[in-house]
């Protein structure tokens, strides 16, 4: 009997330690994220657009083009000016949730793939999201998405979170018109902070990185003014806007790149 009581006490003690450890890990994780620029829940507004179960727009102002079947998926959003940040906010990830009777308790993860320049909320200068139809549907309880959809305008809570793309590194989509004298590409699938402060490139045979011009959305370009063609393969350096984390993707774009080609690197941004 004494042995059984001791075992029960041991089990209860072990469970208490395990629960305390789990809480400590969660608190430490939250503290780590906040220390690196991620936010706690904030009150905001949202609308939705596009097909009821689609990706919003086909392409969007970030230049990611069609999203179906890609690591981005269909749960995406257009951000108001303060979120889109003239394209530097492209790729940011947020958790969003609502509190209407038709809303589920769990948050829905969205990626910023477009800009939201007008409308009821996006034109006011405040943080606002124009959700894809799929993202809006994902906020609803099973079978109640139409009920939520009919509201049209939403009070929500949102928070900035790290981006996760399992088994996917940062990739570079070379623009179709690119040549050895004019190189332009879109940065895709950046994890962690998701956003971009600046992009630099290092040509073959050089020890120096040179800054690229932010063209639009998540697109950056380099123009040849010397009359000499660029030399690849090209190393690409990315600095995250949120927390200044730096990534260098060596030989990210080959010397004889294919215009329109998508090239996945072997690195990914840290949280």
N, C-alpha and C positions, 0 to 999 in steps of 0.2 A: 504493500500500500504506500509506504514511504517512498519507494522507488517511483511509483506511478505519479505521485504528487510532485516529486522532484522533476520528472520528465515533463509534466504539464507546465510547471513553472519555467523550466528551460525553454519549452516551446513558445510560451507567451513572451518570455524575455527576448528570444530570437526574433519573433514576429515584430515586437516593439522596436528592436534595433533596426530591422529591415525597413519598417515604415519610416522611422526617423531618418534613416539613410536616404530613402527615396525622396522625402521632403527636402532634405539638405541638398541633394543633387538638383532637384527642380529649382530651389531658390538660387543655388549657385549658377545654374544655367541661365535663369532670368537675369541675374546680376551681370553675368558675362555679356549677354546680349545687349542690355541697356548700356553697359560700359563701352560697347562697340557701336553705339549709335541707334540701335533698334529701340522701338517705343513700346510703352504699355498701351492699353486701350484708350482710344480717343473718340469723342462723339463726332459724327460726320453725316454726310448726306450721300445719297446715291439715286441713280435712275438706271434704266436698262435700254438696250437698243439692239436692232438686228433681228435675226431669226430667233424664235423662242428657245431653241436648243442649239444655237449656233455660236460663232466666235465674234459676234458684233459686226465689225467691218471686215471685208476681204482684203487684207493687207495692212492697213493702218499706218499712222504717221511715224511709227518706229522703223518701218521698212522690213519687217519680218516676213512679209508676204503671207501666203496661206498657212494657217496654223494647224489645221486638222492633220492628225497623224504625225505631228512633230512633238518634241519634248515639252513645248509650251502647252499643248492641249487647247481645249475650248474654254476653260475657265479663266478668262482674261478680263481686262478692263481698260477703258480710256481714262486718263487722269486729267483733272483740271490743271491750269497753268502752274500752280504751286507744286503739283506732284509731277507733271510731265517735264517741267524745267527745261523747256526748249529742246527736248530730246535727251538730256542727260539723265532723266528719270526713267527712260526706257529700260525695261528689264527688272525694275523693282518688284518685290513681292510683298503682298499684304494679306493678312487674315481679316475677313469682314464677317459681320453677323448682325442680325436684326432681332427685334423682340416682339414682333406682331404675333397673333395667335397661330398663324400659318408658318412661322419661322422655326427651324430646328435650333437646338441649343449650341451645337458644334459650329465653329467658324468654317468659312469657305475660303480656300486659298486662291488668290488671283495674281496674275502677272500684268504689269503695265505694258501694253503693246500699242497704244494709240493715244491721241490727245482728245480732250473734251473741251472745245473752245467756247461753246455757247450753251443755251438751254437754261432751265430754271435755276440750277445750282452751279453749273460750271462757269457761268459768266459773272459770278459775284466775287471772284477772287479767293474764295475759301477752298479748303481741301474737299474735293468731291470726286465721285467715281461714276462713270457711265459703264455699267456692267454689261458683259455679253449676256445673251439670253441663257446660255448654259450656266454661267456664274450665278445669275439670279435664280435659276431653277435649283441650283445646288444649295441655296440658302433655305429652301422651303422643306417642310416636312413631306414625307412620301405621300404622293397623291394630292398635295395642296399647292403645287407650283402655280397653277392657273389663278388660284385665289390670291397668292402673293403678287403674281404678275399684274393683276388687275389694279393694284394700288398705284403703280406707276412711279410714284415718288416715295423715297424711303428715308427715315432716320435710321442710321446704322452706327455701329461701333467698328473701328478699324485699328489695326496696329501693324507697324512695319516688322517684317520677319525675314530671316535668311531665305534665300532661294536654294532649292535642292533639285538637282537633275541627276538622278541615279544613272551611273554608267555613261554619263555624257560630260565631256569637257567643253571648254569654250571653243567656238567655231567661228570661222570667217567666211562670209558669202561675198565673193568677188563680183563686182558689178559687171554686167554684160559688156559695157563699153570700155572696160579697162584695157590699157596697153602698157608696154614698158616705159611710156612717157607720162601716163596718167593712170594712177592706181587708186581705186576707190572700193571700199568694202564695208559690209555691215557686220557688226559684232553681235554674236548670238549665243544664247544659253550660258551667260555668265552667272555663276552661282554666288553664294554668300550675299554681299551687299546688293548685287544686281545692277546697280547704277554705275556710271562711268564719269570720272572727272576729266581724264584726257587719255589719248592714245598716241603712242610713239612707235617709230619703226626704225630698224637698223638693217641696212643693206649688207650684202655679202662683202667681206673685205674691209668693213668699217668697224670701228670700236665705239662709235657714237650713235646714240639714238636721236632721231629728229622728230619733232612734234608734227602730228598730222592736223589738218584743218577739219574741224567739226562741220560736216556738210549739212546734214539734217537728220532728225531722228537718231538712230544708232549707227549712222553712216559717217565714215571718215575718209578723207582723200589726201593724196599727195600728187603735186603737179611738178613736172620737170621744167625748170627754167634755164638749165645749162645747155640743153641740146643733146646731152648724153643720156642714154637710156638707163633706167634703174637696174640695179644688179641684185638678183635673188640668189639663193632663197632668203626670205625676209623674216627677221625676228620681230615680234610685236610685243610691246610693253603697255600694260593697261594699269591705270591707277583708279581705284574705286573712289567715288565721291563721298560716300557715307563715312568711311573710316580711314581712308588713305591707304588701304591695303594695295600692294603692288604685285603684279604677276608679269612674268616674262615667258612668252611662248616662243621657243627657239624653232627656227625653220618652219614657222607656222604656215607660211604661204610659199609654195615652190617657185623656183626661178621661172619655169615655163608654165605659169598658172593658166588655167582655162577660164576665160571670161564667163561669168555665170556659175563657176564652180564653188562648191562648199567644202572647206577644209577644216577638219577638226584637229585641234591641238592636242597635246598630251598633258595639259595642265588645267587647273580650275582655281578660281578665286577662293580664298579662305573666308571664314565667317567674320 
